């Protein structure tokens, strides 16, 4: 009976750990703030006004995210669930029972803690304003790809990944080039209204 009591405590701890991992929020943010975002997945739909926190069920993944805001193009993307590295704690510090239970309940995956959407303006008043916006966003996109390339290149240098590693790094570089080229094309095709900022009327000298 004493052994049975220990088993029940261990099982309860594993289940409690699973429950805590499933209660996870994702912060949805947009630039600009105040956009309306619709998240849709299998058996799930939620509409929020950014910034907002959501806790969608993992079973709904992947989620289609569509955001709209006045003066901006609708932004569409996907929010995917990835394997939760914290699950390795069940293997390193205890029984694998927790991992088995989590995988059965589809709790071995988590959504990102933050999901940010950069919304593209529908038009720009000047070419300078257009170039400034796309320049900032281009730098953001390039940094994202550079981080992925650096991480994969480091993995390949520390392990004998062979030809598969070379292919993956090459694919990342090609993906970077394609996305930046597409972004440059969007910049060239962006609508510029050519409006000028009205100057404040200057005070007129009064004649006595």
C-alpha positions in Angstrom: 0.0 0.0 0.0 2.9 2.3 0.8 4.2 1.8 -2.7 0.8 2.4 -4.2 0.6 5.8 -2.3 3.9 6.9 -3.9 2.7 5.9 -7.3 -0.5 8.0 -7.0 1.5 11.0 -5.8 3.9 10.7 -8.7 1.0 10.4 -11.2 -0.7 13.4 -9.6 2.5 15.5 -10.0 2.8 14.5 -13.6 -0.8 15.4 -14.3 -0.4 18.7 -12.5 2.7 19.5 -14.6 0.7 18.7 -17.8 -2.1 21.0 -16.7 0.3 23.9 -16.0 2.0 23.5 -19.4 -1.4 23.8 -21.2 -2.3 27.1 -19.5 -0.2 29.2 -21.7 -1.0 32.7 -23.1 0.2 34.3 -26.3 0.5 38.1 -26.5 -0.9 39.3 -29.8 0.5 42.7 -30.9 0.3 44.8 -34.1 2.1 47.8 -35.5 0.1 50.0 -35.3 -1.8 49.0 -32.2 -5.6 48.8 -32.1 -6.0 46.4 -35.1 -8.7 43.8 -35.1 -7.3 40.2 -35.4 -9.3 37.1 -36.1 -7.7 33.8 -35.0 -9.1 30.6 -36.6 -8.2 27.0 -36.2 -9.9 23.6 -35.9 -13.0 24.2 -33.8 -11.7 27.6 -32.7 -12.4 31.2 -33.6 -11.6 34.3 -31.6 -11.6 38.0 -32.4 -9.4 40.4 -30.4 -8.4 44.0 -30.4 -4.6 44.4 -30.1 -2.7 44.3 -27.9 -4.4 41.2 -26.4 -3.6 37.9 -24.7 -5.1 34.7 -26.0 -4.9 31.1 -24.9 -6.2 29.0 -27.8 -6.3 25.2 -27.5 -3.3 23.3 -28.9 -5.7 21.0 -30.8 -6.7 24.0 -32.9 -3.2 24.5 -34.3 -2.1 25.8 -36.8 -4.1 29.1 -36.4 -4.8 31.4 -39.3 -4.4 35.0 -38.1 -6.0 37.9 -40.1 -5.5 41.4 -38.9 -7.2 44.6 -40.2 -6.7 48.3 -39.4 -7.9 51.5 -41.0 -5.4 52.8 -43.6 -3.5 49.5 -43.7 -3.6 46.4 -45.9 -5.1 43.2 -44.3 -2.3 41.1 -42.8 -2.5 37.3 -42.9 -0.3 34.7 -41.4 -0.1 31.5 -39.4 0.6 30.9 -35.7 2.0 27.4 -35.3 2.6 25.3 -32.2 6.1 23.9 -31.6 7.5 21.3 -29.3 7.8 22.5 -25.7 11.4 22.1 -24.6 10.3 22.1 -21.0 9.0 18.6 -21.6 12.6 17.3 -21.5 12.5 18.1 -17.7 10.2 15.1 -17.2 12.8 12.9 -18.8 15.9 14.4 -17.1 14.5 14.9 -13.6 11.9 12.2 -13.3 9.8 9.6 -15.0 8.9 9.7 -18.7 5.2 9.1 -17.6 4.6 12.9 -17.7 5.8 13.0 -21.3 3.6 10.1 -22.3 0.5 11.7 -20.8 1.3 15.1 -22.3 1.7 13.6 -25.8 -1.5 11.7 -25.5 -3.3 14.9 -24.5 -1.5 16.9 -27.2 0.2 19.1 -24.6 3.8 18.5 -25.7 3.4 21.6 -28.0 3.1 25.3 -27.2 2.3 28.4 -29.1 4.8 31.3 -29.2 4.7 33.5 -26.1 4.4 36.6 -28.4 3.1 37.0 -31.9 3.7 40.4 -33.6 2.2 41.6 -36.9 3.7 44.5 -38.9 0.9 45.9 -40.9 1.7 47.4 -44.3 0.2 50.9 -44.9 -2.3 51.0 -47.8 -0.6 54.1 -49.2 2.2 56.6 -48.5 2.2 60.4 -48.7 5.7 60.6 -50.2 8.3 58.3 -51.7 10.5 59.1 -48.7 7.9 57.9 -46.3 7.5 54.7 -48.4 11.2 54.0 -48.4 11.5 54.7 -44.7 8.8 52.2 -43.8 10.0 49.4 -46.1 13.6 50.1 -45.0 12.8 49.5 -41.4 10.7 46.4 -42.2 13.4 45.0 -44.5 15.9 45.3 -41.7 13.6 43.4 -39.4 13.1 40.6 -42.0 16.8 40.4 -42.7 17.6 40.1 -39.0 15.1 37.3 -38.6 16.7 35.2 -41.4 20.2 36.0 -40.2 19.4 34.7 -36.8 18.1 31.5 -38.3 21.1 31.1 -40.5 23.6 31.8 -37.7 21.9 29.2 -35.5 21.7 26.5 -38.2 25.3 27.2 -39.3 26.5 26.8 -35.6 24.6 23.5 -35.3 26.3 22.3 -38.5 29.7 23.3 -37.3 29.3 21.5 -34.0 28.0 18.3 -35.5 28.8 16.3 -38.6 25.6 17.2 -40.4 27.1 16.4 -43.7 25.3 17.1 -47.0 21.9 17.5 -45.2 23.3 20.4 -43.2 24.6 22.1 -46.3 21.3 21.7 -48.0 19.4 23.3 -45.1 21.7 26.3 -44.9 21.4 26.8 -48.6 17.6 26.6 -48.4 17.6 29.2 -45.6 19.8 31.6 -47.7 17.5 31.1 -50.7 14.4 31.7 -48.5 16.0 34.9 -47.2 16.7 36.1 -50.8 13.2 35.3 -52.0 11.5 37.2 -49.1 13.7 40.2 -49.4 13.2 40.3 -53.2 9.4 40.1 -52.7 9.6 42.9 -50.2 11.6 45.1 -52.5 8.9 44.5 -55.2 6.2 45.5 -52.8 8.1 48.7 -52.1 8.3 49.6 -55.8 4.6 48.9 -56.3 3.4 50.7 -53.2 0.9 53.5 -53.8 2.3 57.0 -53.2 -0.4 59.7 -53.0 2.0 62.6 -53.5 0.1 64.7 -51.0 2.0 67.6 -49.4 1.7 68.7 -45.9 -0.2 72.0 -45.6 1.9 74.7 -44.1 0.6 76.7 -41.2 -0.4 80.2 -42.4 2.2 82.8 -41.5 1.0 85.8 -39.5 0.6 88.8 -41.7 2.1 92.1 -40.7 -0.6 94.6 -39.8 -0.5 98.0 -41.5 -1.3 101.0 -39.3 
